Amino acid sequence: MAQSQAHDGEPRGAGGKEVLGRFSLDEEIARFAPAPNQSGRRAETLIKTDGLRVVLVTMHAGIMLHDHVAPGPITIQALRGRFAIRVNGEEHELPAGELIAIETGVRHAVEAREEGAFLLTIGGTGAAPTAEGLGDTG
């Protein structure tokens, strides 16, 4: 299985083969906050293996990730701020500290109601989410 890599190419926070990565999410959020002149969002892949991808997404208030589908089951865990998650047209409020799980191939969208960050976990296929949906830079 792949180990998480820091931007300098060194394994980040891993203690051995059984540990895929270890992160201070507060530090990662501060490091990867989107700049005011960007699209208003930023996505950084923290862990990438054949069956698991963990992506940190930071967004400014009012920014939208339009309808898209994921290649595997996903969870969205709000770390900071508040988000509206639309799943097949039904809206779910997601404040910091809450998590929603969505099945493979289900259409969904994310809107930042407040500036914030969420952790996106994609399981199953190991395929990447579409860059168009997330703006992944990692």
Chimera marker file (.cmm) of the C-alpha trace (Angstrom):
<marker_set name="trace">
<marker id="1" x="0.000" y="0.000" z="0.000" r="1" g="1" b="0" radius="0.5"/>
<marker id="2" x="1.121" y="3.524" z="-0.716" r="1" g="1" b="0" radius="0.5"/>
<marker id="3" x="2.311" y="5.849" z="2.008" r="1" g="1" b="0" radius="0.5"/>
<marker id="4" x="1.212" y="9.456" z="2.273" r="1" g="1" b="0" radius="0.5"/>
<marker id="5" x="3.774" y="11.818" z="0.820" r="1" g="1" b="0" radius="0.5"/>
<marker id="6" x="4.563" y="15.348" z="1.944" r="1" g="1" b="0" radius="0.5"/>
<marker id="7" x="5.140" y="17.928" z="-0.790" r="1" g="1" b="0" radius="0.5"/>
<marker id="8" x="8.889" y="17.412" z="-0.432" r="1" g="1" b="0" radius="0.5"/>
<marker id="9" x="8.387" y="13.717" z="-1.298" r="1" g="1" b="0" radius="0.5"/>
<marker id="10" x="9.114" y="12.395" z="2.199" r="1" g="1" b="0" radius="0.5"/>
<marker id="11" x="6.591" y="10.171" z="3.985" r="1" g="1" b="0" radius="0.5"/>
<marker id="12" x="4.455" y="12.423" z="6.148" r="1" g="1" b="0" radius="0.5"/>
<marker id="13" x="3.776" y="11.300" z="9.692" r="1" g="1" b="0" radius="0.5"/>
<marker id="14" x="4.019" y="7.587" z="8.988" r="1" g="1" b="0" radius="0.5"/>
<marker id="15" x="5.592" y="5.345" z="11.633" r="1" g="1" b="0" radius="0.5"/>
<marker id="16" x="5.763" y="2.143" z="9.564" r="1" g="1" b="0" radius="0.5"/>
<marker id="17" x="4.094" y="0.221" z="6.772" r="1" g="1" b="0" radius="0.5"/>
<marker id="18" x="0.964" y="-0.309" z="8.847" r="1" g="1" b="0" radius="0.5"/>
<marker id="19" x="0.492" y="3.473" z="9.259" r="1" g="1" b="0" radius="0.5"/>
<marker id="20" x="-0.627" y="5.172" z="6.054" r="1" g="1" b="0" radius="0.5"/>
<marker id="21" x="-0.346" y="8.673" z="7.454" r="1" g="1" b="0" radius="0.5"/>
<marker id="22" x="-0.717" y="10.823" z="10.536" r="1" g="1" b="0" radius="0.5"/>
<marker id="23" x="-1.688" y="14.464" z="10.364" r="1" g="1" b="0" radius="0.5"/>
<marker id="24" x="-2.476" y="17.483" z="12.475" r="1" g="1" b="0" radius="0.5"/>
<marker id="25" x="-5.632" y="18.547" z="10.663" r="1" g="1" b="0" radius="0.5"/>
<marker id="26" x="-5.454" y="22.043" z="12.174" r="1" g="1" b="0" radius="0.5"/>
<marker id="27" x="-1.972" y="22.477" z="10.685" r="1" g="1" b="0" radius="0.5"/>
<marker id="28" x="-3.043" y="21.051" z="7.326" r="1" g="1" b="0" radius="0.5"/>
<marker id="29" x="-6.069" y="23.367" z="7.179" r="1" g="1" b="0" radius="0.5"/>
<marker id="30" x="-3.872" y="26.393" z="7.941" r="1" g="1" b="0" radius="0.5"/>
<marker id="31" x="-1.298" y="25.307" z="5.356" r="1" g="1" b="0" radius="0.5"/>
<marker id="32" x="-3.801" y="24.652" z="2.572" r="1" g="1" b="0" radius="0.5"/>
<marker id="33" x="-6.341" y="27.443" z="3.006" r="1" g="1" b="0" radius="0.5"/>
<marker id="34" x="-7.417" y="28.780" z="-0.402" r="1" g="1" b="0" radius="0.5"/>
<marker id="35" x="-6.028" y="32.214" z="-1.263" r="1" g="1" b="0" radius="0.5"/>
<marker id="36" x="-8.537" y="35.003" z="-1.960" r="1" g="1" b="0" radius="0.5"/>
<marker id="37" x="-7.568" y="35.181" z="-5.659" r="1" g="1" b="0" radius="0.5"/>
<marker id="38" x="-8.071" y="31.448" z="-6.317" r="1" g="1" b="0" radius="0.5"/>
<marker id="39" x="-11.277" y="29.603" z="-7.118" r="1" g="1" b="0" radius="0.5"/>
<marker id="40" x="-12.253" y="29.856" z="-3.468" r="1" g="1" b="0" radius="0.5"/>
<marker id="41" x="-11.469" y="26.229" z="-2.761" r="1" g="1" b="0" radius="0.5"/>
<marker id="42" x="-8.508" y="23.942" z="-2.478" r="1" g="1" b="0" radius="0.5"/>
<marker id="43" x="-8.213" y="20.162" z="-2.254" r="1" g="1" b="0" radius="0.5"/>
<marker id="44" x="-5.112" y="18.350" z="-1.032" r="1" g="1" b="0" radius="0.5"/>
<marker id="45" x="-4.782" y="14.585" z="-1.080" r="1" g="1" b="0" radius="0.5"/>
<marker id="46" x="-3.478" y="13.429" z="2.296" r="1" g="1" b="0" radius="0.5"/>
<marker id="47" x="-3.638" y="9.659" z="1.747" r="1" g="1" b="0" radius="0.5"/>
<marker id="48" x="-3.800" y="7.763" z="-1.543" r="1" g="1" b="0" radius="0.5"/>
<marker id="49" x="-3.831" y="3.975" z="-1.796" r="1" g="1" b="0" radius="0.5"/>
<marker id="50" x="-5.463" y="1.456" z="-4.118" r="1" g="1" b="0" radius="0.5"/>
<marker id="51" x="-8.602" y="1.305" z="-1.970" r="1" g="1" b="0" radius="0.5"/>
<marker id="52" x="-8.644" y="4.581" z="-0.059" r="1" g="1" b="0" radius="0.5"/>
<marker id="53" x="-8.269" y="8.260" z="-0.725" r="1" g="1" b="0" radius="0.5"/>
<marker id="54" x="-8.451" y="10.969" z="1.954" r="1" g="1" b="0" radius="0.5"/>
<marker id="55" x="-8.693" y="14.552" z="0.718" r="1" g="1" b="0" radius="0.5"/>
<marker id="56" x="-8.707" y="17.762" z="2.754" r="1" g="1" b="0" radius="0.5"/>
<marker id="57" x="-10.950" y="20.385" z="1.119" r="1" g="1" b="0" radius="0.5"/>
<marker id="58" x="-10.941" y="24.031" z="2.231" r="1" g="1" b="0" radius="0.5"/>
<marker id="59" x="-13.521" y="26.496" z="0.912" r="1" g="1" b="0" radius="0.5"/>
<marker id="60" x="-14.488" y="30.139" z="1.273" r="1" g="1" b="0" radius="0.5"/>
<marker id="61" x="-18.089" y="30.941" z="2.209" r="1" g="1" b="0" radius="0.5"/>
<marker id="62" x="-20.460" y="30.847" z="-0.765" r="1" g="1" b="0" radius="0.5"/>
<marker id="63" x="-18.284" y="28.548" z="-2.887" r="1" g="1" b="0" radius="0.5"/>
<marker id="64" x="-20.000" y="25.578" z="-4.531" r="1" g="1" b="0" radius="0.5"/>
<marker id="65" x="-18.782" y="22.182" z="-5.726" r="1" g="1" b="0" radius="0.5"/>
<marker id="66" x="-21.436" y="21.543" z="-8.364" r="1" g="1" b="0" radius="0.5"/>
<marker id="67" x="-23.207" y="18.223" z="-8.918" r="1" g="1" b="0" radius="0.5"/>
<marker id="68" x="-20.815" y="15.348" z="-9.480" r="1" g="1" b="0" radius="0.5"/>
<marker id="69" x="-20.460" y="11.650" z="-8.622" r="1" g="1" b="0" radius="0.5"/>
<marker id="70" x="-17.671" y="9.787" z="-6.845" r="1" g="1" b="0" radius="0.5"/>
<marker id="71" x="-16.142" y="6.517" z="-8.051" r="1" g="1" b="0" radius="0.5"/>
<marker id="72" x="-16.677" y="4.842" z="-4.668" r="1" g="1" b="0" radius="0.5"/>
<marker id="73" x="-18.594" y="5.336" z="-1.439" r="1" g="1" b="0" radius="0.5"/>
<marker id="74" x="-17.637" y="8.590" z="0.273" r="1" g="1" b="0" radius="0.5"/>
<marker id="75" x="-17.824" y="10.328" z="3.594" r="1" g="1" b="0" radius="0.5"/>
<marker id="76" x="-17.750" y="14.085" z="4.079" r="1" g="1" b="0" radius="0.5"/>
<marker id="77" x="-16.760" y="15.143" z="7.601" r="1" g="1" b="0" radius="0.5"/>
<marker id="78" x="-17.055" y="18.854" z="8.355" r="1" g="1" b="0" radius="0.5"/>
<marker id="79" x="-14.020" y="19.974" z="10.365" r="1" g="1" b="0" radius="0.5"/>
<marker id="80" x="-14.634" y="23.736" z="10.407" r="1" g="1" b="0" radius="0.5"/>
<marker id="81" x="-17.475" y="25.909" z="9.192" r="1" g="1" b="0" radius="0.5"/>
<marker id="82" x="-20.849" y="24.760" z="7.903" r="1" g="1" b="0" radius="0.5"/>
<marker id="83" x="-21.778" y="23.112" z="4.619" r="1" g="1" b="0" radius="0.5"/>
<marker id="84" x="-24.910" y="22.242" z="2.686" r="1" g="1" b="0" radius="0.5"/>
<marker id="85" x="-24.665" y="18.826" z="1.045" r="1" g="1" b="0" radius="0.5"/>
<marker id="86" x="-27.202" y="18.142" z="-1.713" r="1" g="1" b="0" radius="0.5"/>
<marker id="87" x="-27.789" y="14.457" z="-2.414" r="1" g="1" b="0" radius="0.5"/>
<marker id="88" x="-30.157" y="13.714" z="-5.298" r="1" g="1" b="0" radius="0.5"/>
<marker id="89" x="-31.841" y="17.086" z="-4.738" r="1" g="1" b="0" radius="0.5"/>
<marker id="90" x="-32.262" y="16.707" z="-0.957" r="1" g="1" b="0" radius="0.5"/>
<marker id="91" x="-30.286" y="19.168" z="1.164" r="1" g="1" b="0" radius="0.5"/>
<marker id="92" x="-28.458" y="18.151" z="4.348" r="1" g="1" b="0" radius="0.5"/>
<marker id="93" x="-26.907" y="20.728" z="6.690" r="1" g="1" b="0" radius="0.5"/>
<marker id="94" x="-23.451" y="19.646" z="7.850" r="1" g="1" b="0" radius="0.5"/>
<marker id="95" x="-21.950" y="21.718" z="10.677" r="1" g="1" b="0" radius="0.5"/>
<marker id="96" x="-18.429" y="21.152" z="12.042" r="1" g="1" b="0" radius="0.5"/>
<marker id="97" x="-18.189" y="17.830" z="13.838" r="1" g="1" b="0" radius="0.5"/>
<marker id="98" x="-20.779" y="16.013" z="11.702" r="1" g="1" b="0" radius="0.5"/>
<marker id="99" x="-20.292" y="13.435" z="8.963" r="1" g="1" b="0" radius="0.5"/>
<marker id="100" x="-22.416" y="12.211" z="6.060" r="1" g="1" b="0" radius="0.5"/>
<marker id="101" x="-21.856" y="9.014" z="4.041" r="1" g="1" b="0" radius="0.5"/>
<marker id="102" x="-22.931" y="8.764" z="0.399" r="1" g="1" b="0" radius="0.5"/>
<marker id="103" x="-23.121" y="5.621" z="-1.736" r="1" g="1" b="0" radius="0.5"/>
<marker id="104" x="-21.065" y="5.053" z="-4.901" r="1" g="1" b="0" radius="0.5"/>
<marker id="105" x="-22.237" y="6.916" z="-8.002" r="1" g="1" b="0" radius="0.5"/>
<marker id="106" x="-24.804" y="9.117" z="-6.229" r="1" g="1" b="0" radius="0.5"/>
<marker id="107" x="-25.058" y="12.694" z="-7.531" r="1" g="1" b="0" radius="0.5"/>
<marker id="108" x="-24.154" y="15.259" z="-4.885" r="1" g="1" b="0" radius="0.5"/>
<marker id="109" x="-23.011" y="18.860" z="-4.487" r="1" g="1" b="0" radius="0.5"/>
<marker id="110" x="-21.365" y="20.790" z="-1.652" r="1" g="1" b="0" radius="0.5"/>
<marker id="111" x="-21.843" y="24.456" z="-0.765" r="1" g="1" b="0" radius="0.5"/>
<marker id="112" x="-19.831" y="26.255" z="1.918" r="1" g="1" b="0" radius="0.5"/>
<marker id="113" x="-22.307" y="28.223" z="4.031" r="1" g="1" b="0" radius="0.5"/>
<marker id="114" x="-19.364" y="29.493" z="6.083" r="1" g="1" b="0" radius="0.5"/>
<marker id="115" x="-15.639" y="29.453" z="5.418" r="1" g="1" b="0" radius="0.5"/>
<marker id="116" x="-14.476" y="26.013" z="6.402" r="1" g="1" b="0" radius="0.5"/>
<marker id="117" x="-12.837" y="22.685" z="5.765" r="1" g="1" b="0" radius="0.5"/>
<marker id="118" x="-13.986" y="19.117" z="5.363" r="1" g="1" b="0" radius="0.5"/>
<marker id="119" x="-12.348" y="15.748" z="5.086" r="1" g="1" b="0" radius="0.5"/>
<marker id="120" x="-13.459" y="13.722" z="2.067" r="1" g="1" b="0" radius="0.5"/>
<marker id="121" x="-12.857" y="9.986" z="2.230" r="1" g="1" b="0" radius="0.5"/>
<marker id="122" x="-13.342" y="7.879" z="-0.891" r="1" g="1" b="0" radius="0.5"/>
<marker id="123" x="-13.333" y="4.120" z="-0.515" r="1" g="1" b="0" radius="0.5"/>
<marker id="124" x="-13.581" y="1.133" z="-2.741" r="1" g="1" b="0" radius="0.5"/>
<marker id="125" x="-12.036" y="1.725" z="-6.128" r="1" g="1" b="0" radius="0.5"/>
<marker id="126" x="-8.975" y="3.834" z="-5.417" r="1" g="1" b="0" radius="0.5"/>
<marker id="127" x="-9.939" y="6.007" z="-8.370" r="1" g="1" b="0" radius="0.5"/>
<marker id="128" x="-9.475" y="9.735" z="-8.050" r="1" g="1" b="0" radius="0.5"/>
<marker id="129" x="-12.383" y="12.121" z="-7.698" r="1" g="1" b="0" radius="0.5"/>
<marker id="130" x="-12.722" y="14.351" z="-10.728" r="1" g="1" b="0" radius="0.5"/>
<marker id="131" x="-10.420" y="17.355" z="-10.563" r="1" g="1" b="0" radius="0.5"/>
<marker id="132" x="-13.243" y="19.430" z="-12.051" r="1" g="1" b="0" radius="0.5"/>
<marker id="133" x="-15.313" y="18.777" z="-8.939" r="1" g="1" b="0" radius="0.5"/>
<marker id="134" x="-12.618" y="19.362" z="-6.340" r="1" g="1" b="0" radius="0.5"/>
<marker id="135" x="-9.778" y="21.433" z="-7.745" r="1" g="1" b="0" radius="0.5"/>
<marker id="136" x="-7.249" y="18.931" z="-6.329" r="1" g="1" b="0" radius="0.5"/>
<marker id="137" x="-3.698" y="20.230" z="-6.263" r="1" g="1" b="0" radius="0.5"/>
<marker id="138" x="-2.082" y="17.359" z="-4.355" r="1" g="1" b="0" radius="0.5"/>
<link id1="1" id2="2" r="1" g="1" b="0" radius="0.2"/>
<link id1="2" id2="3" r="1" g="1" b="0" radius="0.2"/>
<link id1="3" id2="4" r="1" g="1" b="0" radius="0.2"/>
<link id1="4" id2="5" r="1" g="1" b="0" radius="0.2"/>
<link id1="5" id2="6" r="1" g="1" b="0" radius="0.2"/>
<link id1="6" id2="7" r="1" g="1" b="0" radius="0.2"/>
<link id1="7" id2="8" r="1" g="1" b="0" radius="0.2"/>
<link id1="8" id2="9" r="1" g="1" b="0" radius="0.2"/>
<link id1="9" id2="10" r="1" g="1" b="0" radius="0.2"/>
<link id1="10" id2="11" r="1" g="1" b="0" radius="0.2"/>
<link id1="11" id2="12" r="1" g="1" b="0" radius="0.2"/>
<link id1="12" id2="13" r="1" g="1" b="0" radius="0.2"/>
<link id1="13" id2="14" r="1" g="1" b="0" radius="0.2"/>
<link id1="14" id2="15" r="1" g="1" b="0" radius="0.2"/>
<link id1="15" id2="16" r="1" g="1" b="0" radius="0.2"/>
<link id1="16" id2="17" r="1" g="1" b="0" radius="0.2"/>
<link id1="17" id2="18" r="1" g="1" b="0" radius="0.2"/>
<link id1="18" id2="19" r="1" g="1" b="0" radius="0.2"/>
<link id1="19" id2="20" r="1" g="1" b="0" radius="0.2"/>
<link id1="20" id2="21" r="1" g="1" b="0" radius="0.2"/>
<link id1="21" id2="22" r="1" g="1" b="0" radius="0.2"/>
<link id1="22" id2="23" r="1" g="1" b="0" radius="0.2"/>
<link id1="23" id2="24" r="1" g="1" b="0" radius="0.2"/>
<link id1="24" id2="25" r="1" g="1" b="0" radius="0.2"/>
<link id1="25" id2="26" r="1" g="1" b="0" radius="0.2"/>
<link id1="26" id2="27" r="1" g="1" b="0" radius="0.2"/>
<link id1="27" id2="28" r="1" g="1" b="0" radius="0.2"/>
<link id1="28" id2="29" r="1" g="1" b="0" radius="0.2"/>
<link id1="29" id2="30" r="1" g="1" b="0" radius="0.2"/>
<link id1="30" id2="31" r="1" g="1" b="0" radius="0.2"/>
<link id1="31" id2="32" r="1" g="1" b="0" radius="0.2"/>
<link id1="32" id2="33" r="1" g="1" b="0" radius="0.2"/>
<link id1="33" id2="34" r="1" g="1" b="0" radius="0.2"/>
<link id1="34" id2="35" r="1" g="1" b="0" radius="0.2"/>
<link id1="35" id2="36" r="1" g="1" b="0" radius="0.2"/>
<link id1="36" id2="37" r="1" g="1" b="0" radius="0.2"/>
<link id1="37" id2="38" r="1" g="1" b="0" radius="0.2"/>
<link id1="38" id2="39" r="1" g="1" b="0" radius="0.2"/>
<link id1="39" id2="40" r="1" g="1" b="0" radius="0.2"/>
<link id1="40" id2="41" r="1" g="1" b="0" radius="0.2"/>
<link id1="41" id2="42" r="1" g="1" b="0" radius="0.2"/>
<link id1="42" id2="43" r="1" g="1" b="0" radius="0.2"/>
<link id1="43" id2="44" r="1" g="1" b="0" radius="0.2"/>
<link id1="44" id2="45" r="1" g="1" b="0" radius="0.2"/>
<link id1="45" id2="46" r="1" g="1" b="0" radius="0.2"/>
<link id1="46" id2="47" r="1" g="1" b="0" radius="0.2"/>
<link id1="47" id2="48" r="1" g="1" b="0" radius="0.2"/>
<link id1="48" id2="49" r="1" g="1" b="0" radius="0.2"/>
<link id1="49" id2="50" r="1" g="1" b="0" radius="0.2"/>
<link id1="50" id2="51" r="1" g="1" b="0" radius="0.2"/>
<link id1="51" id2="52" r="1" g="1" b="0" radius="0.2"/>
<link id1="52" id2="53" r="1" g="1" b="0" radius="0.2"/>
<link id1="53" id2="54" r="1" g="1" b="0" radius="0.2"/>
<link id1="54" id2="55" r="1" g="1" b="0" radius="0.2"/>
<link id1="55" id2="56" r="1" g="1" b="0" radius="0.2"/>
<link id1="56" id2="57" r="1" g="1" b="0" radius="0.2"/>
<link id1="57" id2="58" r="1" g="1" b="0" radius="0.2"/>
<link id1="58" id2="59" r="1" g="1" b="0" radius="0.2"/>
<link id1="59" id2="60" r="1" g="1" b="0" radius="0.2"/>
<link id1="60" id2="61" r="1" g="1" b="0" radius="0.2"/>
<link id1="61" id2="62" r="1" g="1" b="0" radius="0.2"/>
<link id1="62" id2="63" r="1" g="1" b="0" radius="0.2"/>
<link id1="63" id2="64" r="1" g="1" b="0" radius="0.2"/>
<link id1="64" id2="65" r="1" g="1" b="0" radius="0.2"/>
<link id1="65" id2="66" r="1" g="1" b="0" radius="0.2"/>
<link id1="66" id2="67" r="1" g="1" b="0" radius="0.2"/>
<link id1="67" id2="68" r="1" g="1" b="0" radius="0.2"/>
<link id1="68" id2="69" r="1" g="1" b="0" radius="0.2"/>
<link id1="69" id2="70" r="1" g="1" b="0" radius="0.2"/>
<link id1="70" id2="71" r="1" g="1" b="0" radius="0.2"/>
<link id1="71" id2="72" r="1" g="1" b="0" radius="0.2"/>
<link id1="72" id2="73" r="1" g="1" b="0" radius="0.2"/>
<link id1="73" id2="74" r="1" g="1" b="0" radius="0.2"/>
<link id1="74" id2="75" r="1" g="1" b="0" radius="0.2"/>
<link id1="75" id2="76" r="1" g="1" b="0" radius="0.2"/>
<link id1="76" id2="77" r="1" g="1" b="0" radius="0.2"/>
<link id1="77" id2="78" r="1" g="1" b="0" radius="0.2"/>
<link id1="78" id2="79" r="1" g="1" b="0" radius="0.2"/>
<link id1="79" id2="80" r="1" g="1" b="0" radius="0.2"/>
<link id1="80" id2="81" r="1" g="1" b="0" radius="0.2"/>
<link id1="81" id2="82" r="1" g="1" b="0" radius="0.2"/>
<link id1="82" id2="83" r="1" g="1" b="0" radius="0.2"/>
<link id1="83" id2="84" r="1" g="1" b="0" radius="0.2"/>
<link id1="84" id2="85" r="1" g="1" b="0" radius="0.2"/>
<link id1="85" id2="86" r="1" g="1" b="0" radius="0.2"/>
<link id1="86" id2="87" r="1" g="1" b="0" radius="0.2"/>
<link id1="87" id2="88" r="1" g="1" b="0" radius="0.2"/>
<link id1="88" id2="89" r="1" g="1" b="0" radius="0.2"/>
<link id1="89" id2="90" r="1" g="1" b="0" radius="0.2"/>
<link id1="90" id2="91" r="1" g="1" b="0" radius="0.2"/>
<link id1="91" id2="92" r="1" g="1" b="0" radius="0.2"/>
<link id1="92" id2="93" r="1" g="1" b="0" radius="0.2"/>
<link id1="93" id2="94" r="1" g="1" b="0" radius="0.2"/>
<link id1="94" id2="95" r="1" g="1" b="0" radius="0.2"/>
<link id1="95" id2="96" r="1" g="1" b="0" radius="0.2"/>
<link id1="96" id2="97" r="1" g="1" b="0" radius="0.2"/>
<link id1="97" id2="98" r="1" g="1" b="0" radius="0.2"/>
<link id1="98" id2="99" r="1" g="1" b="0" radius="0.2"/>
<link id1="99" id2="100" r="1" g="1" b="0" radius="0.2"/>
<link id1="100" id2="101" r="1" g="1" b="0" radius="0.2"/>
<link id1="101" id2="102" r="1" g="1" b="0" radius="0.2"/>
<link id1="102" id2="103" r="1" g="1" b="0" radius="0.2"/>
<link id1="103" id2="104" r="1" g="1" b="0" radius="0.2"/>
<link id1="104" id2="105" r="1" g="1" b="0" radius="0.2"/>
<link id1="105" id2="106" r="1" g="1" b="0" radius="0.2"/>
<link id1="106" id2="107" r="1" g="1" b="0" radius="0.2"/>
<link id1="107" id2="108" r="1" g="1" b="0" radius="0.2"/>
<link id1="108" id2="109" r="1" g="1" b="0" radius="0.2"/>
<link id1="109" id2="110" r="1" g="1" b="0" radius="0.2"/>
<link id1="110" id2="111" r="1" g="1" b="0" radius="0.2"/>
<link id1="111" id2="112" r="1" g="1" b="0" radius="0.2"/>
<link id1="112" id2="113" r="1" g="1" b="0" radius="0.2"/>
<link id1="113" id2="114" r="1" g="1" b="0" radius="0.2"/>
<link id1="114" id2="115" r="1" g="1" b="0" radius="0.2"/>
<link id1="115" id2="116" r="1" g="1" b="0" radius="0.2"/>
<link id1="116" id2="117" r="1" g="1" b="0" radius="0.2"/>
<link id1="117" id2="118" r="1" g="1" b="0" radius="0.2"/>
<link id1="118" id2="119" r="1" g="1" b="0" radius="0.2"/>
<link id1="119" id2="120" r="1" g="1" b="0" radius="0.2"/>
<link id1="120" id2="121" r="1" g="1" b="0" radius="0.2"/>
<link id1="121" id2="122" r="1" g="1" b="0" radius="0.2"/>
<link id1="122" id2="123" r="1" g="1" b="0" radius="0.2"/>
<link id1="123" id2="124" r="1" g="1" b="0" radius="0.2"/>
<link id1="124" id2="125" r="1" g="1" b="0" radius="0.2"/>
<link id1="125" id2="126" r="1" g="1" b="0" radius="0.2"/>
<link id1="126" id2="127" r="1" g="1" b="0" radius="0.2"/>
<link id1="127" id2="128" r="1" g="1" b="0" radius="0.2"/>
<link id1="128" id2="129" r="1" g="1" b="0" radius="0.2"/>
<link id1="129" id2="130" r="1" g="1" b="0" radius="0.2"/>
<link id1="130" id2="131" r="1" g="1" b="0" radius="0.2"/>
<link id1="131" id2="132" r="1" g="1" b="0" radius="0.2"/>
<link id1="132" id2="133" r="1" g="1" b="0" radius="0.2"/>
<link id1="133" id2="134" r="1" g="1" b="0" radius="0.2"/>
<link id1="134" id2="135" r="1" g="1" b="0" radius="0.2"/>
<link id1="135" id2="136" r="1" g="1" b="0" radius="0.2"/>
<link id1="136" id2="137" r="1" g="1" b="0" radius="0.2"/>
<link id1="137" id2="138" r="1" g="1" b="0" radius="0.2"/>
</marker_set>
